């Protein structure tokens, strides 16, 4: 769900509570699966407010268009305090981007 009509991405909400340790990371399930259009992918992006206030960012954030499993977010804590994610928290955004799926040509 987008926060506003002009938002770049769709908000992702935690489906579970977890702790993100200092200088560590945690995988947080969203409890959803999505179907993306052909020639697109989803890119998990950090929420600005969490990045600024708590130094949280996202890692490993590519959702291929043929992936049908649960969407999960890898949250990385760059701060000096542990961070607690609660069920229902908005923790990231998924941005749908177009891609060029042409085959690569190997050159020597």
Secondary structure, DSSP 8 states (H G I E B T S, - for coil): --SSTT-SSEEEE-SS-EEE-TT-EEEEE-S------TTEEEEEEE-HHHHHHH-EEEES-EEETT--S--EEEEEE-SSS-EEE-TT-EEEEEEEEE----------
